[in-house]
């Protein structure tokens, strides 16, 4: 069941809340494109780990809401459809970027081996030529560009 609520970050009513259990919730706002979860708090181990892994831009864009949850830009990576991520040089200069996934052609499959699986190749690849940028408020449009809202055939 979709469980939409008001986003604590941007105030839109399109924040998708997934209740993993009583103590753990994931938040994905379709309005601003930011995410957080019950572990994203100052001083938590999860947060420290994220700080080691995340690109600088993501760290710069982070912000704490009134409940102490720290929000950061979403990273969408769907091998069969594409990717959406925050792209830019600083918190003052960034956009959403979307890249479409395309089928790997037979003649190029050797270039896309699946690591650890000799003789097997990816069927789809991210085509960086399709990279398109969207404004900070256009996260939904970026998702639309990689076909997330199209019904499966
Ligand atoms: Zn939001």
Backbone and ligand atoms as CSV (ligand in chain L), in Angstrom:
chain,resi,resn,atom,element,x,y,z
A,1,UNK,N,N,0.835,-1.215,0.000
A,1,UNK,CA,C,0.000,0.000,0.000
A,1,UNK,C,C,0.861,1.253,0.000
A,2,UNK,N,N,0.522,2.154,-0.865
A,2,UNK,CA,C,1.217,3.437,-0.854
A,2,UNK,C,C,0.809,4.208,0.392
A,3,UNK,N,N,1.781,4.802,1.011
A,3,UNK,CA,C,1.513,5.560,2.209
A,3,UNK,C,C,2.158,6.934,2.035
A,4,UNK,N,N,1.360,7.875,1.530
A,4,UNK,CA,C,1.896,9.193,1.239
A,4,UNK,C,C,1.649,10.130,2.407
A,5,UNK,N,N,2.658,10.913,2.724
A,5,UNK,CA,C,2.458,11.891,3.793
A,5,UNK,C,C,3.145,13.204,3.423
A,6,UNK,N,N,3.049,14.138,4.330
A,6,UNK,CA,C,3.677,15.438,4.096
A,6,UNK,C,C,5.183,15.309,4.304
A,7,UNK,N,N,5.941,15.872,3.377
A,7,UNK,CA,C,7.407,15.806,3.476
A,7,UNK,C,C,7.904,16.814,4.519
A,8,UNK,N,N,8.692,16.322,5.461
A,8,UNK,CA,C,9.255,17.214,6.473
A,8,UNK,C,C,10.317,18.138,5.915
A,9,UNK,N,N,10.763,17.854,4.714
A,9,UNK,CA,C,11.814,18.682,4.139
A,9,UNK,C,C,11.250,19.800,3.267
A,10,UNK,N,N,10.335,19.418,2.336
A,10,UNK,CA,C,9.865,20.431,1.384
A,10,UNK,C,C,8.395,20.781,1.580
A,11,UNK,N,N,7.684,20.008,2.404
A,11,UNK,CA,C,6.281,20.335,2.666
A,11,UNK,C,C,5.307,19.823,1.623
A,12,UNK,N,N,5.790,19.154,0.589
A,12,UNK,CA,C,4.855,18.608,-0.401
A,12,UNK,C,C,4.121,17.418,0.222
A,13,UNK,N,N,3.010,17.024,-0.420
A,13,UNK,CA,C,2.251,15.905,0.143
A,13,UNK,C,C,2.573,14.614,-0.579
A,14,UNK,N,N,3.752,14.546,-1.162
A,14,UNK,CA,C,4.108,13.377,-1.971
A,14,UNK,C,C,5.290,12.612,-1.392
A,15,UNK,N,N,5.324,12.553,-0.059
A,15,UNK,CA,C,6.408,11.810,0.566
A,15,UNK,C,C,5.959,10.369,0.798
A,16,UNK,N,N,6.632,9.463,0.144
A,16,UNK,CA,C,6.291,8.048,0.252
A,16,UNK,C,C,6.988,7.469,1.491
A,17,UNK,N,N,6.188,6.946,2.420
A,17,UNK,CA,C,6.748,6.398,3.653
A,17,UNK,C,C,6.577,4.890,3.669
A,18,UNK,N,N,7.666,4.204,3.852
A,18,UNK,CA,C,7.626,2.747,3.934
A,18,UNK,C,C,7.970,2.346,5.359
A,19,UNK,N,N,7.044,1.680,6.010
A,19,UNK,CA,C,7.280,1.268,7.381
A,19,UNK,C,C,7.869,-0.133,7.379
A,20,UNK,N,N,9.171,-0.217,7.663
A,20,UNK,CA,C,9.836,-1.523,7.652
A,20,UNK,C,C,9.409,-2.311,8.882
A,21,UNK,N,N,9.434,-1.662,10.011
A,21,UNK,CA,C,8.834,-2.205,11.233
A,21,UNK,C,C,8.524,-1.036,12.158
A,22,UNK,N,N,8.164,-1.354,13.372
A,22,UNK,CA,C,7.768,-0.333,14.338
A,22,UNK,C,C,8.792,0.797,14.481
A,23,UNK,N,N,10.073,0.428,14.405
A,23,UNK,CA,C,11.125,1.414,14.680
A,23,UNK,C,C,11.766,1.991,13.433
A,24,UNK,N,N,11.561,1.341,12.305
A,24,UNK,CA,C,12.295,1.748,11.108
A,24,UNK,C,C,11.357,2.191,10.000
A,25,UNK,N,N,11.576,3.397,9.525
A,25,UNK,CA,C,10.813,3.904,8.390
A,25,UNK,C,C,11.763,4.448,7.335
A,26,UNK,N,N,11.391,4.237,6.075
A,26,UNK,CA,C,12.101,4.855,4.963
A,26,UNK,C,C,11.219,5.943,4.372
A,27,UNK,N,N,11.831,7.038,4.021
A,27,UNK,CA,C,11.097,8.141,3.423
A,27,UNK,C,C,11.690,8.464,2.052
A,28,UNK,N,N,10.818,8.552,1.051
A,28,UNK,CA,C,11.246,8.980,-0.284
A,28,UNK,C,C,10.256,10.029,-0.747
A,29,UNK,N,N,10.717,11.258,-0.848
A,29,UNK,CA,C,9.815,12.317,-1.273
A,29,UNK,C,C,9.860,12.473,-2.785
A,30,UNK,N,N,8.693,12.376,-3.416
A,30,UNK,CA,C,8.608,12.551,-4.865
A,30,UNK,C,C,8.604,14.037,-5.225
A,31,UNK,N,N,8.312,14.877,-4.235
A,31,UNK,CA,C,8.289,16.308,-4.492
A,31,UNK,C,C,9.697,16.869,-4.639
A,32,UNK,N,N,10.534,16.651,-3.625
A,32,UNK,CA,C,11.886,17.223,-3.675
A,32,UNK,C,C,12.936,16.198,-4.092
A,33,UNK,N,N,12.573,14.918,-4.109
A,33,UNK,CA,C,13.524,13.898,-4.543
A,33,UNK,C,C,14.505,13.469,-3.471
A,34,UNK,N,N,14.276,13.925,-2.240
A,34,UNK,CA,C,15.211,13.564,-1.182
A,34,UNK,C,C,14.704,12.353,-0.410
A,35,UNK,N,N,15.640,11.686,0.252
A,35,UNK,CA,C,15.318,10.482,1.020
A,35,UNK,C,C,15.919,10.580,2.416
A,36,UNK,N,N,15.325,9.826,3.316
A,36,UNK,CA,C,15.941,9.637,4.627
A,36,UNK,C,C,15.359,8.362,5.227
A,37,UNK,N,N,15.857,7.985,6.384
A,37,UNK,CA,C,15.273,6.865,7.115
A,37,UNK,C,C,15.594,7.040,8.593
A,38,UNK,N,N,15.013,6.171,9.394
A,38,UNK,CA,C,15.109,6.322,10.845
A,38,UNK,C,C,16.548,6.290,11.367
A,39,UNK,N,N,17.480,5.801,10.566
A,39,UNK,CA,C,18.884,5.730,11.010
A,39,UNK,C,C,19.694,6.970,10.646
A,40,UNK,N,N,19.119,7.819,9.784
A,40,UNK,CA,C,19.884,8.972,9.303
A,40,UNK,C,C,19.850,10.099,10.332
A,41,UNK,N,N,20.592,9.891,11.400
A,41,UNK,CA,C,20.661,10.901,12.453
A,41,UNK,C,C,22.111,11.167,12.795
A,42,UNK,N,N,22.380,12.391,13.234
A,42,UNK,CA,C,23.734,12.747,13.661
A,42,UNK,C,C,24.249,11.719,14.666
A,43,UNK,N,N,25.458,11.217,14.423
A,43,UNK,CA,C,26.085,10.347,15.407
A,43,UNK,C,C,25.767,8.870,15.243
A,44,UNK,N,N,24.768,8.522,14.413
A,44,UNK,CA,C,24.464,7.096,14.257
A,44,UNK,C,C,25.518,6.436,13.370
A,45,UNK,N,N,25.680,5.135,13.568
A,45,UNK,CA,C,26.684,4.419,12.781
A,45,UNK,C,C,26.331,4.451,11.302
A,46,UNK,N,N,25.040,4.286,11.011
A,46,UNK,CA,C,24.589,4.302,9.627
A,46,UNK,C,C,24.957,5.620,8.958
A,47,UNK,N,N,24.713,6.711,9.687
A,47,UNK,CA,C,25.015,8.026,9.141
A,47,UNK,C,C,26.523,8.186,8.893
A,48,UNK,N,N,27.339,7.730,9.848
A,48,UNK,CA,C,28.795,7.818,9.678
A,48,UNK,C,C,29.238,7.045,8.428
A,49,UNK,N,N,28.628,5.868,8.221
A,49,UNK,CA,C,28.987,5.067,7.052
A,49,UNK,C,C,28.611,5.793,5.764
A,50,UNK,N,N,27.426,6.414,5.762
A,50,UNK,CA,C,27.003,7.162,4.576
A,50,UNK,C,C,27.990,8.289,4.275
A,51,UNK,N,N,28.455,8.934,5.328
A,51,UNK,CA,C,29.374,10.055,5.143
A,51,UNK,C,C,30.679,9.614,4.488
A,52,UNK,N,N,31.050,8.349,4.708
A,52,UNK,CA,C,32.280,7.857,4.087
A,52,UNK,C,C,32.057,7.518,2.622
A,53,UNK,N,N,30.833,7.093,2.298
A,53,UNK,CA,C,30.568,6.591,0.951
A,53,UNK,C,C,30.086,7.661,-0.026
A,54,UNK,N,N,29.416,8.662,0.499
A,54,UNK,CA,C,28.714,9.582,-0.397
A,54,UNK,C,C,29.630,10.590,-1.073
A,55,UNK,N,N,29.265,10.965,-2.296
A,55,UNK,CA,C,29.991,12.037,-2.979
A,55,UNK,C,C,29.804,13.357,-2.219
A,56,UNK,N,N,30.758,14.257,-2.408
A,56,UNK,CA,C,30.707,15.547,-1.718
A,56,UNK,C,C,29.407,16.299,-1.930
A,57,UNK,N,N,28.907,16.257,-3.167
A,57,UNK,CA,C,27.675,16.993,-3.457
A,57,UNK,C,C,26.542,16.521,-2.543
A,58,UNK,N,N,26.450,15.222,-2.364
A,58,UNK,CA,C,25.395,14.678,-1.501
A,58,UNK,C,C,25.549,15.183,-0.067
A,59,UNK,N,N,26.798,15.230,0.391
A,59,UNK,CA,C,27.032,15.718,1.756
A,59,UNK,C,C,26.634,17.186,1.880
A,60,UNK,N,N,26.985,17.963,0.855
A,60,UNK,CA,C,26.652,19.402,0.890
A,60,UNK,C,C,25.153,19.637,0.895
A,61,UNK,N,N,24.420,18.755,0.223
A,61,UNK,CA,C,22.979,18.964,0.079
A,61,UNK,C,C,22.175,18.424,1.259
A,62,UNK,N,N,22.857,17.718,2.141
A,62,UNK,CA,C,22.158,17.144,3.294
A,62,UNK,C,C,21.587,18.215,4.197
A,63,UNK,N,N,20.467,17.881,4.807
A,63,UNK,CA,C,19.885,18.813,5.762
A,63,UNK,C,C,19.036,18.066,6.767
A,64,UNK,N,N,19.011,18.618,7.983
A,64,UNK,CA,C,18.299,17.957,9.069
A,64,UNK,C,C,16.896,18.543,9.184
A,65,UNK,N,N,15.895,17.677,9.397
A,65,UNK,CA,C,14.548,18.207,9.609
A,65,UNK,C,C,14.293,18.403,11.098
A,66,UNK,N,N,13.074,18.856,11.409
A,66,UNK,CA,C,12.811,19.207,12.812
A,66,UNK,C,C,12.823,17.998,13.744
A,67,UNK,N,N,12.703,16.780,13.156
A,67,UNK,CA,C,12.766,15.584,14.001
A,67,UNK,C,C,14.174,15.002,14.085
A,68,UNK,N,N,15.123,15.714,13.469
A,68,UNK,CA,C,16.514,15.256,13.556
A,68,UNK,C,C,16.914,14.261,12.489
A,69,UNK,N,N,16.007,13.990,11.551
A,69,UNK,CA,C,16.376,13.094,10.451
A,69,UNK,C,C,17.130,13.887,9.387
A,70,UNK,N,N,18.159,13.277,8.860
A,70,UNK,CA,C,18.970,13.958,7.856
A,70,UNK,C,C,18.572,13.470,6.466
A,71,UNK,N,N,18.202,14.429,5.633
A,71,UNK,CA,C,17.742,14.128,4.269
A,71,UNK,C,C,18.890,14.300,3.285
A,72,UNK,N,N,18.894,13.427,2.288
A,72,UNK,CA,C,19.884,13.586,1.217
A,72,UNK,C,C,19.218,13.258,-0.114
A,73,UNK,N,N,19.835,13.681,-1.223
A,73,UNK,CA,C,19.226,13.409,-2.528
A,73,UNK,C,C,19.124,11.902,-2.771
A,74,UNK,N,N,18.079,11.494,-3.441
A,74,UNK,CA,C,17.919,10.081,-3.791
A,74,UNK,C,C,18.909,9.686,-4.873
A,75,UNK,N,N,19.234,8.413,-4.905
A,75,UNK,CA,C,19.959,7.834,-6.030
A,75,UNK,C,C,19.112,6.670,-6.515
A,76,UNK,N,N,18.583,6.799,-7.715
A,76,UNK,CA,C,17.771,5.728,-8.286
A,76,UNK,C,C,18.635,4.976,-9.288
A,77,UNK,N,N,18.688,3.669,-9.137
A,77,UNK,CA,C,19.484,2.881,-10.081
A,77,UNK,C,C,18.722,1.608,-10.424
A,78,UNK,N,N,18.048,1.638,-11.556
A,78,UNK,CA,C,17.254,0.495,-12.000
A,78,UNK,C,C,17.876,-0.032,-13.293
A,79,UNK,N,N,18.588,-1.152,-13.207
A,79,UNK,CA,C,19.353,-1.637,-14.366
A,79,UNK,C,C,18.544,-1.718,-15.651
A,80,UNK,N,N,17.245,-2.043,-15.556
A,80,UNK,CA,C,16.479,-2.198,-16.791
A,80,UNK,C,C,15.875,-0.887,-17.277
A,81,UNK,N,N,15.954,0.174,-16.460
A,81,UNK,CA,C,15.320,1.433,-16.869
A,81,UNK,C,C,16.259,2.627,-16.930
A,82,UNK,N,N,17.084,2.768,-15.896
A,82,UNK,CA,C,18.008,3.888,-15.915
A,82,UNK,C,C,18.358,4.345,-14.521
A,83,UNK,N,N,18.995,5.522,-14.487
A,83,UNK,CA,C,19.435,6.077,-13.213
A,83,UNK,C,C,18.976,7.528,-13.093
A,84,UNK,N,N,18.745,7.934,-11.848
A,84,UNK,CA,C,18.518,9.347,-11.552
A,84,UNK,C,C,19.372,9.679,-10.341
A,85,UNK,N,N,20.133,10.761,-10.426
A,85,UNK,CA,C,21.007,11.124,-9.312
A,85,UNK,C,C,21.264,12.617,-9.331
A,86,UNK,N,N,21.723,13.132,-8.188
A,86,UNK,CA,C,22.083,14.546,-8.112
A,86,UNK,C,C,23.439,14.728,-8.769
A,87,UNK,N,N,23.547,15.768,-9.580
A,87,UNK,CA,C,24.746,15.962,-10.380
A,87,UNK,C,C,25.123,17.437,-10.367
A,88,UNK,N,N,26.364,17.738,-10.006
A,88,UNK,CA,C,26.758,19.136,-10.007
A,88,UNK,C,C,28.021,19.352,-9.204
A,89,UNK,N,N,28.384,20.612,-9.031
A,89,UNK,CA,C,29.652,20.920,-8.390
A,89,UNK,C,C,29.482,21.400,-6.958
A,90,UNK,N,N,28.309,21.890,-6.618
A,90,UNK,CA,C,28.111,22.370,-5.252
A,90,UNK,C,C,26.618,22.481,-4.977
A,91,UNK,N,N,26.287,22.741,-3.723
A,91,UNK,CA,C,24.887,22.854,-3.336
A,91,UNK,C,C,24.198,24.022,-4.054
A,92,UNK,N,N,24.978,24.981,-4.545
A,92,UNK,CA,C,24.390,26.124,-5.250
A,92,UNK,C,C,24.286,25.859,-6.746
A,93,UNK,N,N,24.923,24.795,-7.181
A,93,UNK,CA,C,25.006,24.560,-8.611
A,93,UNK,C,C,24.867,23.072,-8.916
A,94,UNK,N,N,23.619,22.626,-8.920
A,94,UNK,CA,C,23.402,21.207,-9.212
A,94,UNK,C,C,22.051,21.009,-9.866
A,95,UNK,N,N,21.890,19.825,-10.454
A,95,UNK,CA,C,20.648,19.432,-11.104
A,95,UNK,C,C,20.415,17.956,-10.861
A,96,UNK,N,N,19.209,17.512,-11.145
A,96,UNK,CA,C,18.984,16.082,-11.245
A,96,UNK,C,C,19.455,15.643,-12.621
A,97,UNK,N,N,20.139,14.515,-12.661
A,97,UNK,CA,C,20.539,13.964,-13.941
A,97,UNK,C,C,19.862,12.613,-14.102
A,98,UNK,N,N,19.389,12.345,-15.312
A,98,UNK,CA,C,18.763,11.059,-15.592
A,98,UNK,C,C,19.458,10.427,-16.790
A,99,UNK,N,N,19.708,9.140,-16.697
A,99,UNK,CA,C,20.370,8.395,-17.761
A,99,UNK,C,C,19.497,7.190,-18.073
A,100,UNK,N,N,19.248,6.974,-19.360
A,100,UNK,CA,C,18.400,5.837,-19.733
A,100,UNK,C,C,19.233,4.569,-19.943
A,101,UNK,N,N,18.612,3.457,-19.616
A,101,UNK,CA,C,19.241,2.167,-19.858
A,101,UNK,C,C,18.829,1.689,-21.253
A,102,UNK,N,N,19.774,1.105,-21.986
A,102,UNK,CA,C,19.470,0.605,-23.338
A,102,UNK,C,C,19.937,-0.856,-23.439
A,103,UNK,N,N,19.333,-1.604,-24.340
A,103,UNK,CA,C,19.767,-3.006,-24.504
A,103,UNK,C,C,21.201,-3.068,-25.042
A,104,UNK,N,N,21.972,-4.021,-24.552
A,104,UNK,CA,C,23.319,-4.241,-25.080
A,104,UNK,C,C,23.175,-5.036,-26.374
A,105,UNK,N,N,23.802,-4.522,-27.446
A,105,UNK,CA,C,23.713,-5.236,-28.730
A,105,UNK,C,C,24.640,-6.451,-28.702
A,106,UNK,N,N,24.304,-7.438,-29.500
A,106,UNK,CA,C,25.106,-8.659,-29.536
A,106,UNK,C,C,26.578,-8.384,-29.799
A,107,UNK,N,N,26.847,-7.487,-30.774
A,107,UNK,CA,C,28.226,-7.254,-31.172
A,107,UNK,C,C,29.043,-6.489,-30.125
A,108,UNK,N,N,28.382,-5.894,-29.143
A,108,UNK,CA,C,29.130,-5.141,-28.131
A,108,UNK,C,C,29.104,-5.810,-26.754
A,109,UNK,N,N,28.478,-6.975,-26.662
A,109,UNK,CA,C,28.264,-7.568,-25.337
A,109,UNK,C,C,29.564,-7.888,-24.609
A,110,UNK,N,N,30.640,-8.187,-25.381
A,110,UNK,CA,C,31.937,-8.490,-24.766
A,110,UNK,C,C,32.422,-7.343,-23.880
A,111,UNK,N,N,31.923,-6.155,-24.150
A,111,UNK,CA,C,32.337,-4.982,-23.362
A,111,UNK,C,C,31.617,-4.908,-22.019
A,112,UNK,N,N,30.593,-5.748,-21.838
A,112,UNK,CA,C,29.797,-5.655,-20.615
A,112,UNK,C,C,29.667,-6.991,-19.881
A,113,UNK,N,N,30.820,-7.546,-19.499
A,113,UNK,CA,C,30.773,-8.829,-18.783
A,113,UNK,C,C,30.239,-8.643,-17.361
A,114,UNK,N,N,29.562,-9.648,-16.861
A,114,UNK,CA,C,29.111,-9.611,-15.470
A,114,UNK,C,C,30.257,-10.119,-14.595
A,115,UNK,N,N,30.724,-9.262,-13.665
A,115,UNK,CA,C,31.876,-9.663,-12.848
A,115,UNK,C,C,31.603,-10.966,-12.099
A,116,UNK,N,N,32.571,-11.856,-12.114
A,116,UNK,CA,C,32.446,-13.104,-11.370
A,116,UNK,C,C,31.615,-14.165,-12.069
A,117,UNK,N,N,31.128,-13.846,-13.275
A,117,UNK,CA,C,30.334,-14.836,-14.013
A,117,UNK,C,C,30.869,-14.976,-15.431
A,118,UNK,N,N,31.932,-15.786,-15.567
A,118,UNK,CA,C,32.560,-15.917,-16.894
A,118,UNK,C,C,31.551,-16.327,-17.958
A,119,UNK,N,N,31.610,-15.646,-19.104
A,119,UNK,CA,C,30.723,-16.010,-20.211
A,119,UNK,C,C,29.340,-15.401,-20.126
A,120,UNK,N,N,29.084,-14.640,-19.053
A,120,UNK,CA,C,27.767,-13.998,-18.963
A,120,UNK,C,C,27.913,-12.485,-19.125
A,121,UNK,N,N,26.922,-11.907,-19.790
A,121,UNK,CA,C,26.999,-10.485,-20.111
A,121,UNK,C,C,25.727,-9.769,-19.707
A,122,UNK,N,N,25.880,-8.474,-19.406
A,122,UNK,CA,C,24.697,-7.685,-19.084
A,122,UNK,C,C,23.813,-7.538,-20.317
A,123,UNK,N,N,22.515,-7.516,-20.102
A,123,UNK,CA,C,21.595,-7.339,-21.224
A,123,UNK,C,C,21.243,-5.866,-21.435
A,124,UNK,N,N,21.437,-5.088,-20.379
A,124,UNK,CA,C,21.138,-3.653,-20.464
A,124,UNK,C,C,22.367,-2.883,-19.992
A,125,UNK,N,N,22.521,-1.670,-20.476
A,125,UNK,CA,C,23.598,-0.826,-19.982
A,125,UNK,C,C,23.101,0.608,-19.868
A,126,UNK,N,N,23.766,1.394,-19.009
A,126,UNK,CA,C,23.416,2.795,-18.884
A,126,UNK,C,C,24.066,3.544,-20.056
A,127,UNK,N,N,23.255,4.235,-20.808
A,127,UNK,CA,C,23.777,4.947,-21.973
A,127,UNK,C,C,24.001,6.419,-21.611
A,128,UNK,N,N,25.280,6.770,-21.341
A,128,UNK,CA,C,25.574,8.119,-20.875
A,128,UNK,C,C,25.224,9.176,-21.927
A,129,UNK,N,N,25.084,8.761,-23.189
A,129,UNK,CA,C,24.671,9.711,-24.239
A,129,UNK,C,C,23.256,10.226,-24.012
A,130,UNK,N,N,22.481,9.496,-23.223
A,130,UNK,CA,C,21.093,9.918,-22.990
A,130,UNK,C,C,20.982,10.847,-21.787
A,131,UNK,N,N,22.113,11.148,-21.141
A,131,UNK,CA,C,22.059,11.959,-19.925
A,131,UNK,C,C,21.329,13.280,-20.162
A,132,UNK,N,N,20.350,13.510,-19.322
A,132,UNK,CA,C,19.573,14.735,-19.439
A,132,UNK,C,C,19.443,15.342,-18.055
A,133,UNK,N,N,19.547,16.677,-17.989
A,133,UNK,CA,C,19.476,17.325,-16.685
A,133,UNK,C,C,18.103,17.936,-16.445
A,134,UNK,N,N,17.710,17.895,-15.187
A,134,UNK,CA,C,16.412,18.429,-14.772
A,134,UNK,C,C,16.629,19.348,-13.580
A,135,UNK,N,N,15.786,20.356,-13.467
A,135,UNK,CA,C,15.917,21.305,-12.368
A,135,UNK,C,C,15.675,20.655,-11.019
A,136,UNK,N,N,16.103,21.392,-10.013
A,136,UNK,CA,C,15.999,20.899,-8.637
A,136,UNK,C,C,14.575,20.473,-8.273
A,137,UNK,N,N,13.571,21.151,-8.855
A,137,UNK,CA,C,12.178,20.842,-8.507
A,137,UNK,C,C,11.542,19.847,-9.457
A,138,UNK,N,N,12.340,19.309,-10.353
A,138,UNK,CA,C,11.779,18.445,-11.392
A,138,UNK,C,C,12.183,16.980,-11.256
A,139,UNK,N,N,12.283,16.518,-10.016
A,139,UNK,CA,C,12.644,15.123,-9.772
A,139,UNK,C,C,11.686,14.156,-10.485
A,140,UNK,N,N,10.390,14.478,-10.408
A,140,UNK,CA,C,9.375,13.621,-11.039
A,140,UNK,C,C,9.612,13.514,-12.547
A,141,UNK,N,N,9.950,14.644,-13.167
A,141,UNK,CA,C,10.204,14.633,-14.614
A,141,UNK,C,C,11.413,13.740,-14.933
A,142,UNK,N,N,12.406,13.780,-14.033
A,142,UNK,CA,C,13.594,12.935,-14.244
A,142,UNK,C,C,13.212,11.454,-14.156
A,143,UNK,N,N,12.344,11.123,-13.204
A,143,UNK,CA,C,11.885,9.723,-13.098
A,143,UNK,C,C,11.093,9.319,-14.335
A,144,UNK,N,N,10.293,10.262,-14.811
A,144,UNK,CA,C,9.479,9.999,-15.981
A,144,UNK,C,C,10.364,9.714,-17.200
A,145,UNK,N,N,11.470,10.441,-17.278
A,145,UNK,CA,C,12.399,10.303,-18.407
A,145,UNK,C,C,12.962,8.878,-18.503
A,146,UNK,N,N,13.158,8.223,-17.355
A,146,UNK,CA,C,13.655,6.837,-17.428
A,146,UNK,C,C,12.505,5.818,-17.398
A,147,UNK,N,N,11.286,6.329,-17.517
A,147,UNK,CA,C,10.153,5.413,-17.731
A,147,UNK,C,C,9.604,4.733,-16.502
A,148,UNK,N,N,9.852,5.312,-15.349
A,148,UNK,CA,C,9.400,4.688,-14.112
A,148,UNK,C,C,7.884,4.586,-14.023
A,149,UNK,N,N,7.193,5.522,-14.657
A,149,UNK,CA,C,5.731,5.516,-14.518
A,149,UNK,C,C,5.017,4.741,-15.625
A,150,UNK,N,N,5.824,4.171,-16.532
A,150,UNK,CA,C,5.191,3.375,-17.584
A,150,UNK,C,C,4.797,2.020,-17.013
A,151,UNK,N,N,3.637,1.577,-17.402
A,151,UNK,CA,C,3.192,0.267,-16.893
A,151,UNK,C,C,4.021,-0.825,-17.528
A,152,UNK,N,N,4.369,-1.836,-16.734
A,152,UNK,CA,C,5.107,-2.962,-17.313
A,152,UNK,C,C,4.261,-3.639,-18.381
A,153,UNK,N,N,4.924,-4.132,-19.424
A,153,UNK,CA,C,4.160,-4.764,-20.510
A,153,UNK,C,C,3.672,-6.135,-20.096
L,1,ZN,ZN,ZN,10.163,16.686,-0.059
